[in-house]
């Protein structure tokens, strides 16, 4: 506990802090003036009202607030020869041990606890508190400190949960960025190579390649804009970030939440066949009622596998995609007929294969990739049809 750091910077004073002061100060004065059995009524009222100010800085300086609140009581007890202060309104001092264990560092908690328990022990030693009352005081103080510590560590656990959610969301966005934007960039690179190869002998083919590159660049920009709109939300009332619906890249424009890709959308991948290995897609089974996360994950897995094959397969002429769905699971297989290649080292895997495995694992499935026995490379994946696991974030396309 001694090395325990302070939590995040405490919250600023809020309206109810001032409300406490506005209520407690008059109560302290009224009790001090009206209680006939209270010795030194004026002094008690002044001290009780003055110590209310410690509530205003109990978060920013909890140890100092405890030292002042309980230190004044200890000094008064010694000087006056009786328990001091003894007004009922002084119950507000229990907010100080709570604040100390909620906002203080480990050293402050230890020192503050010593000050508070020392005050109770001093009163007991001087005979102003009998053992039962002293024990009751210790129990009450310990309860306030325990409650403050419980709130402290619950807040810390909540912060860790939020950090974990943010980390998972960042991983999901990284996978989607890789799967979407890299897909379009690969298509542009392939068409550019085809255009360069045919520019000298067939200028019209080069022009066609430029048209495809232009279309793919537009799709990639649309994907990026959609992701940026989701990551950034603008306040229309904020003059620093005005809305401009005429600007398609304006972050204040509502995000275009297009439907997630489905298994039926795999036919889009066939359009990449021009200028590269032919892509053949075969789907077997009922895919119409697949849950959206599962259907989107199937599409992204196949998309990434096809992109990798077109990028890395040497002298490949064909990429076969087969998706089989039954009542329990969805199985997919993507393989090419490229030249035999050794198994890629872990350093050469990149983020594509890692993202594929993560996407499948989040749905409770599996994904594997490796070279075939004779030639080419094969990617296989098995996903539960019901999308078991935490697949809600795995299948989102944005």
Buried (B, 14 or more C-beta within 10 A) or exposed (E): EEEBEBBEEBEEBEEEBEEBBEBBBEBBBEBBEEBEEBEBBEBBBBBBBEBBBBBBBBBBBBBBBBBBBBBBBBEBBEEBEBBBBBBEBBEBBBBBBBBBBBBBBEBBBBBBBEBBBEBBBBBBEEEBBEEEBBEEBBEBBBEBBEBBBEBBEEEEEEEEEEEEEEEBEEBBBBBBBBBBBBBBBBBBBBBBEBBEBBBEEEEEBBEBBBEBBEBBBEBBBBBBBBBEBBEEEBEEEEEEBEBEEEEEEBBBBEBEEEEBBBBBBBEBBBEBBBBBBEBEBEBEBEBEEBBBBBBBBBBBBBBBBBBBBBBBBEEBEBBBBBBBBEEEBBBBBBBBBBEEBEEBEEEEBEBBBBBBBBBBBBBBBEBEBEBBEEBBBBBBBBBBBBBBBEBBBBBBBB
